[in-house]
């Protein structure tokens, strides 16, 4: 063991390439005939949206570093240039597979199901008339085509907007030769349109891409000139906000200013129609200062993410996952006093199998209870129409002391969070934007209530956002407790975030950027000591991403000590399992399915004195050192056993699981000779009865 260098690059997977493998697994669900058809289309859209964000954030960051001449490498040993060179062929293969799945699998299957994605050729006379009428009434009035000439140079193109480059012949209204024009399509227009049913179309649904309509009738924008070609294109730009928080006087104003510029960040990718001529693609690449590696030519709409609209347009329950009713724990079902229930004993909810409603009820009851003096809460993502925020507004208007820590820099939710902050401030709440240099990612609610002439603290700590919509699709745990130690810890944490005071040592909670990383390293080392002493030693950890090198090295050391380690990592994983003398006792699996696996759970067997934590943090540098995160213990034996049951179900899953190999590749599990096992399906049954 001593002669093995656990920091060797061969023992680590590149973060960016690991993400692309994760997105391949999402795409695999779009290919899975066992998944309902419209859900497969939704997974295809998700894989497209994931890839968009990958280019907007990760590739954009690499290009920035490349321009600065950065030469630093990660644990995997890959430099910036090497990463970019490796990304493009893998991303290009992924895009090609996305469109193959759409054109060869999903579109024919939709047609067979009576849902037609109308193509430019083969329309009936009635369909053509409907398309032309839609163009004249809904599309043409909002288009502003721009012919290119010295007085009208190439326009600014918004990030991920739909555009067309049009080749023209003939003279314009002023007798001049005009060869090229750009048509920009406003975001206000829907990208998928439901055509009215025609006679004899009972049971049939016809949908058409907006790009098909524009391309077909673009000639109406250039009367008197000949259209020699019209091709769609889309440019992806750097969408990461850069705000030097230590150099600005007003963080909110700075973020608002950056949001206005996000639409026009540096270009990182160009997508065009597959048949766009080489001279036109070269022209576009030149305008955007991109290279040939940055060009993606696609046989279909340039934004597959827009296909998510089809899911909402089509009312076909037979082609979707069956509906379910989220469970409510029996001991609070029909009970009006949540405070009394929490005083009885801790309550652990598992979303979406159990309802998010008790969290809304908790804040709402606190807002209306005259005995409640104060409510303190963190908000990372809550949605623009939030019942939790409504309750906080109600509480502030009722004169209660309401303090809300809103993270303005929650990526792509910045504008929504600014609106929420404005609304809460108008109601009289104290609104703060966290700590400069650290994103506030912890999920915390603290309610202070006067009872029998003394104050009692009621708490909610969770692994997921206070967002009712995502709580229906993301798996997360949330703990209600009035444990005095946790209540005091939350009090200290809110003091720290509002006054920046030093926090005494927390009693039960772990916090980034202070104690979480060191505590995890110590717990991993403790399991190694148990194993070396011949005592039972096991680690099970579930998270979204695992890339922090010191944690990975500690896990390698534990594996060599004989600790049995099971890691459930949905997305990026830099650790390589199954390498002799390095990680032969480590197994890594990724679970994907109907619900997005979002909960973070850390279990240490501790020679039988079990220790289990739920947390807001993944095992990444940013979560350990650049965010405010919280991990909370699940101490009540019955609740801990229930989470352990869930962990064992995820480990037994042979329908929605992929196993990571030592070479960095993933293999999907199959039941084989074992009975089929879907963890999410089992939990739907378990928690419906809770």
C-alpha positions as CSV (number, residue, x, y, z in Angstrom):
1,X,0.0,0.0,0.0
2,X,2.8,2.4,0.9
3,X,4.3,2.2,-2.6
4,X,1.0,3.2,-4.3
5,X,0.6,6.9,-5.0
6,X,-3.1,7.6,-4.4
7,X,-2.7,11.0,-6.0
8,X,-1.7,9.5,-9.3
9,X,-3.8,11.0,-12.2
10,X,-4.6,7.5,-13.4
11,X,-6.9,7.0,-10.3
12,X,-9.1,10.0,-11.1
13,X,-11.8,10.6,-13.8
14,X,-12.0,14.1,-15.4
15,X,-14.9,16.1,-14.1
16,X,-16.1,17.3,-17.5
17,X,-15.9,13.9,-19.2
18,X,-17.8,12.4,-16.2
19,X,-20.6,14.9,-16.7
20,X,-20.9,13.9,-20.4
21,X,-21.2,10.3,-19.3
22,X,-23.9,11.3,-16.8
23,X,-25.8,13.0,-19.6
24,X,-25.5,9.8,-21.7
25,X,-27.3,8.0,-18.9
26,X,-30.1,10.6,-19.1
27,X,-30.3,10.0,-22.9
28,X,-30.4,6.2,-22.2
29,X,-33.7,6.7,-20.5
30,X,-35.0,8.4,-23.7
31,X,-34.0,5.2,-25.5
32,X,-35.6,2.8,-23.0
33,X,-38.8,1.2,-24.3
34,X,-39.9,0.4,-20.8
35,X,-40.2,4.1,-20.1
36,X,-43.6,5.7,-21.2
37,X,-43.2,7.4,-24.6
38,X,-43.8,11.0,-23.5
39,X,-41.5,10.6,-20.6
40,X,-38.8,9.4,-23.0
41,X,-39.3,12.6,-25.0
42,X,-39.0,14.6,-21.7
43,X,-35.7,12.8,-20.9
44,X,-34.4,13.7,-24.4
45,X,-35.3,17.4,-23.7
46,X,-33.5,17.1,-20.3
47,X,-30.4,15.8,-21.9
48,X,-30.4,18.7,-24.3
49,X,-30.9,21.2,-21.5
50,X,-28.1,19.6,-19.5
51,X,-25.8,19.9,-22.5
52,X,-26.7,23.6,-23.0
53,X,-25.8,24.4,-19.4
54,X,-22.6,22.4,-19.7
55,X,-21.5,24.6,-22.6
56,X,-22.8,27.8,-21.0
57,X,-20.9,27.2,-17.7
58,X,-18.2,24.5,-17.9
59,X,-17.0,24.8,-21.5
60,X,-17.2,28.6,-21.2
61,X,-15.0,28.5,-18.1
62,X,-12.4,26.3,-19.8
63,X,-12.3,28.7,-22.8
64,X,-11.8,31.6,-20.4
65,X,-8.9,29.8,-18.8
66,X,-7.5,28.9,-22.2
67,X,-7.5,32.6,-23.2
68,X,-5.7,33.5,-20.0
69,X,-3.1,30.9,-20.7
70,X,-3.9,28.9,-17.5
71,X,-1.8,25.8,-17.2
72,X,-3.1,24.3,-14.0
73,X,-4.3,20.7,-14.1
74,X,-6.8,18.8,-11.9
75,X,-6.3,15.5,-10.0
76,X,-6.8,13.7,-13.3
77,X,-3.8,15.4,-14.9
78,X,-5.7,16.9,-17.8
79,X,-4.9,20.5,-18.7
80,X,-7.3,23.1,-20.2
81,X,-6.4,22.4,-23.8
82,X,-6.5,18.7,-23.4
83,X,-9.9,18.9,-21.8
84,X,-11.4,21.0,-24.6
85,X,-9.9,18.6,-27.2
86,X,-11.4,15.6,-25.3
87,X,-14.8,17.2,-24.8
88,X,-15.7,18.0,-28.4
89,X,-15.8,14.5,-30.0
90,X,-17.7,13.1,-26.9
91,X,-20.2,16.0,-27.0
92,X,-20.6,15.7,-30.8
93,X,-21.3,12.0,-30.5
94,X,-23.8,12.7,-27.8
95,X,-25.6,15.3,-30.0
96,X,-25.7,12.9,-32.9
97,X,-27.3,10.2,-30.7
98,X,-29.9,12.7,-29.4
99,X,-31.1,13.5,-32.9
100,X,-30.9,9.8,-33.9
101,X,-33.2,8.9,-31.0
102,X,-35.6,11.7,-31.9
103,X,-35.7,11.0,-35.7
104,X,-35.4,7.2,-35.7
105,X,-37.1,6.2,-32.5
106,X,-39.3,8.8,-30.8
107,X,-40.9,10.5,-33.8
108,X,-42.0,7.2,-35.4
109,X,-43.3,6.0,-32.1
110,X,-45.2,9.2,-31.6
111,X,-46.7,8.9,-35.0
112,X,-47.8,5.4,-34.2
113,X,-49.5,6.7,-31.1
114,X,-51.4,9.3,-33.1
115,X,-49.1,12.3,-32.3
116,X,-47.5,13.7,-35.5
117,X,-44.5,16.0,-35.5
118,X,-45.1,17.6,-38.9
119,X,-42.2,17.8,-41.3
120,X,-41.8,20.5,-44.0
121,X,-42.6,18.0,-46.7
122,X,-45.8,15.9,-46.9
123,X,-48.3,18.3,-45.5
124,X,-51.9,18.2,-46.6
125,X,-53.6,21.2,-48.2
126,X,-55.5,21.9,-45.1
127,X,-52.4,21.7,-42.9
128,X,-50.5,24.0,-45.3
129,X,-53.4,26.5,-45.1
130,X,-53.3,26.3,-41.3
131,X,-49.5,26.8,-41.2
132,X,-49.7,29.8,-43.5
133,X,-52.5,31.4,-41.5
134,X,-50.5,30.9,-38.3
135,X,-47.5,32.5,-39.9
136,X,-49.5,35.5,-41.1
137,X,-51.4,36.1,-37.8
138,X,-48.9,35.1,-35.1
139,X,-45.4,35.0,-36.5
140,X,-44.8,37.6,-39.2
141,X,-46.1,40.6,-37.2
142,X,-43.3,40.1,-34.6
143,X,-40.4,39.3,-36.9
144,X,-37.9,42.0,-38.0
145,X,-35.7,40.5,-40.8
146,X,-32.4,42.2,-41.2
147,X,-30.7,42.3,-44.6
148,X,-26.9,42.6,-44.2
149,X,-25.1,45.5,-45.8
150,X,-22.5,48.0,-44.6
151,X,-25.2,50.1,-42.9
152,X,-26.6,47.1,-41.1
153,X,-23.8,44.9,-39.9
154,X,-24.3,41.4,-38.3
155,X,-26.7,41.8,-35.4
156,X,-26.2,40.9,-31.7
157,X,-27.6,37.4,-31.3
158,X,-29.0,36.5,-27.9
159,X,-27.9,33.4,-26.0
160,X,-29.7,30.2,-27.2
161,X,-32.2,32.2,-29.3
162,X,-33.7,30.8,-32.6
163,X,-32.3,32.5,-35.7
164,X,-32.2,32.0,-39.4
165,X,-29.6,32.9,-42.0
166,X,-31.3,33.5,-45.4
167,X,-29.6,33.4,-48.8
168,X,-31.2,35.9,-51.2
169,X,-31.0,36.6,-54.9
170,X,-32.2,39.6,-56.8
171,X,-32.4,43.3,-56.0
172,X,-34.0,44.9,-53.0
173,X,-36.5,47.8,-53.0
174,X,-33.6,50.3,-53.6
175,X,-32.3,48.4,-56.6
176,X,-29.3,46.9,-54.9
177,X,-28.1,43.3,-54.8
178,X,-28.7,41.8,-51.4
179,X,-27.3,38.3,-50.7
180,X,-27.8,37.6,-47.0
181,X,-30.3,38.3,-44.2
182,X,-30.7,37.3,-40.6
183,X,-34.1,36.6,-39.1
184,X,-34.3,36.6,-35.3
185,X,-37.3,34.9,-33.7
186,X,-38.5,36.4,-30.4
187,X,-38.6,34.2,-27.3
188,X,-42.3,35.1,-26.9
189,X,-43.3,32.7,-29.7
190,X,-43.9,29.1,-28.7
191,X,-41.4,26.7,-30.4
192,X,-44.0,23.9,-30.7
193,X,-47.5,24.6,-32.1
194,X,-50.5,22.4,-31.8
195,X,-52.4,22.5,-35.2
196,X,-56.2,22.5,-35.1
197,X,-57.7,19.1,-35.8
198,X,-59.0,18.6,-39.3
199,X,-62.0,16.5,-40.3
200,X,-61.3,12.9,-39.9
201,X,-58.5,13.4,-37.4
202,X,-60.3,12.0,-34.4
203,X,-57.8,10.8,-31.9
204,X,-54.9,12.4,-33.9
205,X,-52.7,15.3,-32.8
206,X,-50.5,17.3,-35.1
207,X,-47.6,19.4,-33.8
208,X,-45.2,21.5,-35.7
209,X,-41.9,23.2,-34.9
210,X,-41.9,27.0,-35.1
211,X,-38.7,26.6,-37.1
212,X,-40.6,24.6,-39.8
213,X,-43.2,27.4,-40.2
214,X,-40.6,30.2,-40.4
215,X,-38.5,28.3,-42.9
216,X,-41.5,27.5,-45.0
217,X,-42.8,31.0,-45.3
218,X,-39.7,33.1,-44.9
219,X,-40.2,34.3,-48.5
220,X,-43.1,36.4,-47.3
221,X,-40.6,38.6,-45.5
222,X,-38.7,39.4,-48.6
223,X,-41.2,40.1,-51.3
224,X,-39.8,40.6,-54.8
225,X,-36.6,38.6,-54.0
226,X,-35.8,35.0,-54.4
227,X,-35.1,32.8,-51.4
228,X,-32.2,30.4,-52.3
229,X,-32.0,28.9,-48.9
230,X,-33.0,29.4,-45.2
231,X,-31.2,27.6,-42.4
232,X,-31.7,27.8,-38.6
233,X,-28.9,28.5,-36.2
234,X,-28.4,29.1,-32.5
235,X,-25.4,30.3,-30.6
236,X,-24.6,29.4,-27.0
237,X,-22.9,31.9,-24.8
238,X,-21.0,32.1,-21.5
239,X,-23.9,32.4,-19.0
240,X,-21.9,32.4,-15.7
241,X,-22.3,35.7,-13.8
242,X,-19.2,37.4,-12.7
243,X,-19.7,39.6,-9.7
244,X,-16.7,40.6,-7.6
245,X,-18.7,40.6,-4.3
246,X,-15.8,42.2,-2.4
247,X,-15.6,45.1,-4.8
248,X,-19.2,46.1,-5.1
249,X,-21.2,48.3,-2.8
250,X,-24.6,46.8,-3.7
251,X,-24.6,43.1,-4.5
252,X,-28.2,43.2,-5.7
253,X,-27.6,46.0,-8.2
254,X,-24.5,44.3,-9.4
255,X,-26.3,41.1,-10.0
256,X,-29.1,42.9,-11.9
257,X,-26.5,44.5,-14.1
258,X,-24.9,41.2,-14.9
259,X,-28.2,39.6,-15.7
260,X,-28.7,42.1,-18.5
261,X,-25.4,41.1,-20.0
262,X,-25.8,37.4,-19.6
263,X,-27.7,37.2,-23.0
264,X,-24.6,38.5,-24.8
265,X,-21.7,36.7,-23.1
266,X,-18.8,35.3,-25.0
267,X,-19.8,32.7,-27.6
268,X,-18.9,29.1,-27.0
269,X,-20.9,26.9,-29.4
270,X,-22.7,27.3,-32.8
271,X,-25.5,25.0,-33.9
272,X,-26.9,25.1,-37.4
273,X,-29.1,23.0,-39.6
274,X,-27.3,20.0,-40.9
275,X,-27.6,21.2,-44.5
276,X,-26.4,24.7,-44.0
277,X,-23.7,25.3,-46.7
278,X,-20.1,25.4,-45.7
279,X,-19.7,29.1,-46.8
280,X,-22.6,30.1,-44.5
281,X,-21.3,28.2,-41.5
282,X,-17.9,29.6,-42.0
283,X,-19.4,33.1,-42.2
284,X,-21.3,32.5,-38.9
285,X,-18.2,31.0,-37.2
286,X,-16.3,34.1,-38.2
287,X,-19.0,36.4,-36.8
288,X,-18.9,34.6,-33.5
289,X,-15.1,34.1,-33.4
290,X,-15.5,30.4,-33.0
291,X,-13.5,27.5,-34.5
292,X,-14.5,24.5,-36.5
293,X,-14.6,22.4,-33.3
294,X,-17.3,24.7,-31.9
295,X,-19.7,23.9,-34.8
296,X,-22.6,21.4,-34.3
297,X,-24.8,20.7,-37.4
298,X,-28.0,19.0,-36.5
299,X,-30.8,17.2,-38.4
300,X,-33.7,18.8,-36.6
301,X,-34.7,21.7,-34.4
302,X,-31.5,23.4,-33.0
303,X,-33.0,23.3,-29.4
304,X,-34.3,19.9,-28.4
305,X,-35.0,21.3,-25.0
306,X,-38.1,22.9,-26.5
307,X,-39.6,19.4,-27.0
308,X,-40.5,19.5,-23.3
309,X,-43.5,21.6,-24.4
310,X,-44.9,18.5,-26.2
311,X,-45.3,16.8,-22.8
312,X,-47.6,19.6,-21.6
313,X,-49.4,19.9,-24.9
314,X,-50.4,16.3,-25.2
315,X,-53.1,15.0,-22.8
316,X,-52.3,11.3,-23.0
317,X,-52.0,9.8,-19.5
318,X,-51.4,6.4,-21.1
319,X,-48.1,7.8,-22.4
320,X,-46.9,9.2,-19.1
321,X,-45.9,7.8,-15.7
322,X,-49.1,7.0,-13.7
323,X,-50.1,9.6,-11.3
324,X,-49.4,9.1,-7.6
325,X,-50.5,10.8,-4.4
326,X,-47.7,11.9,-2.1
327,X,-48.1,10.3,1.4
328,X,-48.6,12.2,4.7
329,X,-47.2,10.6,7.9
330,X,-50.1,9.1,9.8
331,X,-49.3,11.0,13.0
332,X,-49.8,14.4,11.3
333,X,-52.6,13.4,8.9
334,X,-55.5,15.7,9.7
335,X,-53.7,17.2,12.6
336,X,-53.8,21.0,12.8
337,X,-51.1,21.6,15.4
338,X,-47.7,20.7,13.8
339,X,-45.8,22.2,16.7
340,X,-47.4,19.6,19.0
341,X,-46.5,16.8,16.6
342,X,-42.9,18.0,16.5
343,X,-42.8,18.2,20.3
344,X,-43.9,14.6,20.5
345,X,-40.9,13.4,18.4
346,X,-38.8,14.2,15.4
347,X,-40.5,13.9,12.0
348,X,-38.5,13.0,8.8
349,X,-40.1,13.5,5.4
350,X,-38.9,11.9,2.2
351,X,-40.0,13.9,-0.9
352,X,-41.6,13.4,-3.4
353,X,-42.9,10.1,-1.9
354,X,-44.1,12.2,1.0
355,X,-45.8,15.5,0.5
356,X,-44.1,18.9,0.7
357,X,-47.4,20.3,2.1
358,X,-46.3,19.9,5.8
359,X,-43.4,22.4,5.2
360,X,-45.8,25.0,3.8
361,X,-48.2,24.3,6.7
362,X,-45.3,24.7,9.2
363,X,-44.4,28.2,7.9
364,X,-48.0,29.1,7.5
365,X,-48.9,28.0,11.0
366,X,-45.9,29.9,12.3
367,X,-47.1,33.0,10.5
368,X,-50.6,32.9,12.1
369,X,-49.7,31.7,15.6
370,X,-49.7,34.6,18.0
371,X,-47.2,32.7,20.2
372,X,-44.5,32.7,17.4
373,X,-42.1,35.6,17.8
374,X,-39.6,35.0,14.9
375,X,-39.1,33.1,11.7
376,X,-35.7,32.7,10.1
377,X,-35.2,30.9,6.8
378,X,-32.7,30.4,4.0
379,X,-33.9,30.4,0.4
380,X,-31.8,29.2,-2.5
381,X,-34.4,28.2,-5.1
382,X,-38.1,28.6,-4.2
383,X,-39.8,29.4,-7.5
384,X,-41.6,32.6,-8.5
385,X,-44.9,31.5,-7.1
386,X,-44.1,30.2,-3.7
387,X,-46.5,29.3,-0.9
388,X,-43.6,29.4,1.5
389,X,-42.8,32.9,0.5
390,X,-46.5,33.8,0.8
391,X,-46.4,32.6,4.4
392,X,-43.3,34.6,5.2
393,X,-44.9,37.7,3.7
394,X,-48.0,37.1,5.9
395,X,-45.8,36.7,9.0
396,X,-43.9,39.9,8.3
397,X,-47.1,41.8,7.7
398,X,-48.4,40.4,11.0
399,X,-45.5,42.1,12.8
400,X,-43.4,39.0,13.4
401,X,-39.6,39.2,13.2
402,X,-38.9,37.5,9.8
403,X,-35.4,37.1,8.6
404,X,-34.7,35.6,5.2
405,X,-31.3,34.8,3.8
406,X,-31.7,34.7,0.0
407,X,-28.9,33.5,-2.2
408,X,-28.9,36.0,-5.1
409,X,-26.3,33.9,-7.0
410,X,-28.4,30.7,-7.4
411,X,-27.5,30.0,-11.0
412,X,-30.4,30.9,-13.5
413,X,-32.7,31.8,-10.6
414,X,-31.1,35.1,-9.9
415,X,-33.9,37.2,-11.4
416,X,-36.6,35.2,-9.5
417,X,-34.7,35.6,-6.2
418,X,-34.4,39.4,-6.7
419,X,-38.2,39.6,-7.2
420,X,-38.7,37.5,-4.0
421,X,-36.3,39.8,-2.1
422,X,-38.2,42.9,-3.2
423,X,-41.5,41.3,-2.2
424,X,-40.3,40.3,1.3
425,X,-38.7,43.6,2.0
426,X,-41.9,45.4,1.0
427,X,-43.7,43.3,3.6
428,X,-41.3,44.3,6.3
429,X,-39.0,41.2,6.4
430,X,-35.3,41.5,7.0
431,X,-33.7,40.3,3.8
432,X,-30.0,39.5,3.5
433,X,-28.0,38.1,0.6
434,X,-25.7,35.7,2.5
435,X,-22.0,36.0,3.1
436,X,-19.7,37.6,0.6
437,X,-17.7,34.9,-1.2
438,X,-19.9,32.0,0.0
439,X,-23.1,30.8,-1.5
440,X,-25.8,30.1,1.1
441,X,-26.9,26.6,0.1
442,X,-28.0,25.3,3.5
443,X,-31.8,24.5,3.8
444,X,-32.9,25.8,7.1
445,X,-36.0,27.1,8.9
446,X,-36.0,28.3,12.5
447,X,-39.2,29.2,14.3
448,X,-39.0,30.8,17.8
449,X,-42.2,30.3,19.9
450,X,-43.1,31.4,23.4
451,X,-44.5,28.5,25.4
452,X,-45.2,28.6,29.2
453,X,-43.1,31.8,29.7
454,X,-40.1,30.3,27.9
455,X,-38.9,30.2,24.3
456,X,-38.8,27.0,22.3
457,X,-37.2,26.6,18.9
458,X,-38.8,24.5,16.2
459,X,-36.5,23.6,13.2
460,X,-36.6,22.2,9.7
461,X,-33.4,21.2,8.1
462,X,-33.3,19.6,4.7
463,X,-31.3,18.3,1.7
464,X,-33.4,20.1,-0.9
465,X,-34.7,23.5,-1.8
466,X,-38.0,25.0,-0.4
467,X,-39.5,24.7,-3.9
468,X,-42.9,23.1,-4.1
469,X,-42.7,22.2,-7.8
470,X,-39.3,20.5,-7.7
471,X,-40.3,18.7,-4.4
472,X,-42.7,16.7,-6.6
473,X,-39.9,15.4,-8.8
474,X,-36.7,15.6,-6.7
475,X,-35.9,13.1,-3.9
476,X,-35.0,14.9,-0.7
477,X,-35.1,14.4,3.0
478,X,-36.3,17.1,5.5
479,X,-36.2,16.8,9.3
480,X,-38.6,18.6,11.7
481,X,-37.3,18.7,15.2
482,X,-37.4,20.8,18.4
483,X,-34.2,19.2,19.7
484,X,-32.6,21.9,21.9
485,X,-29.1,21.3,20.6
486,X,-30.1,21.6,16.9
487,X,-32.2,24.6,17.8
488,X,-29.3,26.3,19.4
489,X,-27.1,25.4,16.5
490,X,-29.5,27.0,14.0
491,X,-29.7,30.1,16.2
492,X,-25.9,30.4,16.0
493,X,-25.9,29.8,12.3
494,X,-28.4,32.5,11.6
495,X,-26.4,34.9,13.9
496,X,-23.3,34.0,11.9
497,X,-25.0,34.7,8.5
498,X,-26.6,38.0,9.6
499,X,-24.0,39.5,11.9
500,X,-20.9,37.6,10.6
501,X,-20.0,36.8,14.3
502,X,-17.8,33.9,15.1
503,X,-19.9,30.8,15.8
504,X,-19.1,28.6,18.8
505,X,-18.6,25.0,18.2
506,X,-21.9,23.5,17.0
507,X,-23.4,20.8,19.1
508,X,-24.9,18.5,16.5
509,X,-24.8,20.1,13.1
510,X,-21.8,20.1,10.7
511,X,-21.2,23.2,8.6
512,X,-19.2,24.2,5.6
513,X,-16.9,25.9,5.2
514,X,-15.8,25.0,8.8
515,X,-16.4,21.5,10.1
516,X,-18.0,19.3,7.4
517,X,-15.0,18.4,5.4
518,X,-12.7,17.7,8.4
519,X,-15.5,15.7,10.1
520,X,-16.0,13.5,7.1
521,X,-12.3,12.8,6.8
522,X,-12.2,11.8,10.4
523,X,-15.3,9.6,10.1
524,X,-13.7,7.8,7.0
525,X,-10.5,7.4,9.0
526,X,-12.4,6.0,11.9
527,X,-14.0,3.3,9.7
528,X,-10.4,2.4,8.6
529,X,-9.4,1.9,12.2
530,X,-12.4,-0.3,12.8
531,X,-11.6,-2.4,9.8
532,X,-7.9,-2.8,10.7
533,X,-9.0,-3.9,14.2
534,X,-11.3,-6.5,12.8
535,X,-14.5,-4.7,13.6
536,X,-17.3,-4.2,11.2
537,X,-16.6,-1.3,8.9
538,X,-18.9,0.1,6.2
539,X,-19.6,3.4,4.5
540,X,-22.6,4.2,2.3
541,X,-22.8,7.7,0.8
542,X,-25.4,9.1,-1.5
543,X,-24.9,12.4,-3.4
544,X,-25.1,14.2,-6.7
545,X,-21.4,14.6,-7.3
546,X,-18.1,13.3,-5.9
547,X,-14.9,15.1,-7.0
548,X,-13.1,16.5,-4.0
549,X,-9.6,14.9,-4.1
550,X,-8.8,14.6,-0.4
551,X,-12.1,12.8,0.3
552,X,-11.4,10.5,-2.6
553,X,-7.9,9.8,-1.3
554,X,-9.4,9.0,2.1
555,X,-11.9,6.6,0.6
556,X,-9.0,4.9,-1.3
557,X,-7.2,4.5,2.0
558,X,-10.3,3.1,3.7
559,X,-10.8,0.6,0.9
560,X,-7.3,-0.6,1.4
561,X,-7.9,-0.9,5.1
562,X,-10.8,-3.3,4.3
563,X,-13.8,-0.9,4.7
564,X,-16.7,-1.9,2.5
565,X,-17.8,1.3,0.6
566,X,-20.9,1.8,-1.4
567,X,-21.3,5.1,-3.2
568,X,-24.5,6.2,-4.9
569,X,-23.5,9.1,-7.1
570,X,-26.1,10.3,-9.5
571,X,-23.9,12.6,-11.6
572,X,-20.2,13.5,-11.8
573,X,-17.8,11.0,-10.1
574,X,-14.0,11.4,-10.2
575,X,-13.3,8.3,-8.2
576,X,-12.5,5.0,-9.9
577,X,-13.8,1.9,-8.2
578,X,-12.5,-1.6,-8.4
579,X,-8.8,-0.9,-8.9
580,X,-6.6,-3.5,-7.1
581,X,-4.7,-2.1,-4.1
582,X,-6.5,1.2,-4.5
583,X,-10.3,0.9,-4.6
584,X,-11.1,-2.8,-4.8
585,X,-13.6,-2.5,-1.9
586,X,-15.4,0.5,-3.4
587,X,-18.6,0.2,-5.6
588,X,-20.1,3.2,-7.3
589,X,-23.6,3.3,-8.8
590,X,-25.7,6.0,-10.4
591,X,-29.5,5.9,-10.0
592,X,-31.7,7.6,-12.6
593,X,-35.4,7.3,-13.1
594,X,-38.8,9.0,-12.8
595,X,-37.5,11.3,-10.0
596,X,-34.3,13.2,-9.8
597,X,-32.1,11.6,-7.1
598,X,-31.1,14.8,-5.1
599,X,-30.8,13.7,-1.5
600,X,-27.4,13.5,0.2
601,X,-26.9,10.9,2.9
602,X,-23.7,9.8,4.7
603,X,-23.8,6.6,6.7
604,X,-20.9,5.2,8.8
605,X,-21.4,1.8,10.5
606,X,-19.0,2.8,13.3
607,X,-18.6,-0.8,14.6
608,X,-22.4,-1.0,15.2
609,X,-22.8,2.4,16.8
610,X,-24.4,3.6,13.6
611,X,-24.0,7.3,12.5
612,X,-26.1,8.7,9.7
613,X,-26.3,12.3,8.3
614,X,-28.4,14.0,5.7
615,X,-27.0,17.1,4.1
616,X,-27.3,19.9,1.6
617,X,-23.8,19.3,0.4
618,X,-22.3,17.1,-2.3
619,X,-18.6,16.1,-2.0
620,X,-17.2,18.8,-4.1
621,X,-14.6,21.6,-3.4
622,X,-17.3,24.3,-3.8
623,X,-19.6,22.6,-1.3
624,X,-16.9,22.1,1.3
625,X,-15.0,25.4,1.0
626,X,-17.0,28.0,-0.9
627,X,-20.6,27.5,0.3
628,X,-22.5,27.5,3.5
629,X,-23.8,24.0,3.9
630,X,-25.3,22.0,6.7
631,X,-25.4,18.3,7.6
632,X,-27.7,17.1,10.2
633,X,-27.8,13.8,12.2
634,X,-30.7,11.4,12.1
635,X,-30.6,10.3,15.7
636,X,-34.0,8.7,16.3
637,X,-33.5,5.0,15.7
638,X,-36.7,4.4,13.8
639,X,-36.0,7.3,11.4
640,X,-32.4,6.2,10.9
641,X,-33.5,2.6,10.2
642,X,-35.9,4.0,7.6
643,X,-33.2,5.9,5.8
644,X,-31.0,2.8,5.9
645,X,-33.8,0.8,4.3
646,X,-33.9,3.4,1.6
647,X,-30.2,3.2,1.1
648,X,-30.3,-0.6,0.8
649,X,-33.2,-0.2,-1.8
650,X,-31.0,2.0,-3.9
651,X,-28.2,-0.5,-3.7
652,X,-30.5,-3.3,-4.7
653,X,-31.9,-1.4,-7.7
654,X,-31.4,-3.4,-10.9
655,X,-33.7,-1.4,-13.2
656,X,-32.6,2.3,-12.9
657,X,-29.0,1.8,-11.9
658,X,-25.7,2.1,-13.7
659,X,-22.4,0.7,-12.3
660,X,-19.2,2.6,-12.7
661,X,-16.2,0.5,-13.9
662,X,-12.5,1.0,-13.1
663,X,-12.1,2.4,-16.7
664,X,-14.6,5.2,-16.1
665,X,-17.4,3.6,-18.2
666,X,-20.9,2.9,-16.9
667,X,-22.9,-0.3,-17.4
668,X,-26.6,-0.4,-16.8
669,X,-27.8,-3.1,-14.4
670,X,-30.3,-5.7,-15.5
671,X,-32.3,-8.1,-13.2
672,X,-30.7,-11.2,-14.7
673,X,-31.9,-14.1,-12.6
674,X,-32.9,-11.8,-9.8
675,X,-36.4,-10.3,-9.4
676,X,-36.8,-6.8,-10.9
677,X,-36.1,-4.1,-8.3
678,X,-36.8,-0.4,-8.7
679,X,-36.0,1.6,-5.6
680,X,-38.2,4.5,-6.6
681,X,-41.2,2.2,-7.3
682,X,-40.7,0.5,-3.9
683,X,-40.6,3.8,-2.1
684,X,-43.8,5.0,-3.8
685,X,-45.4,2.0,-2.2
686,X,-43.8,2.3,1.2
687,X,-44.4,6.0,1.7
688,X,-47.9,6.0,0.3
689,X,-48.8,4.0,3.4
690,X,-47.0,6.3,5.8
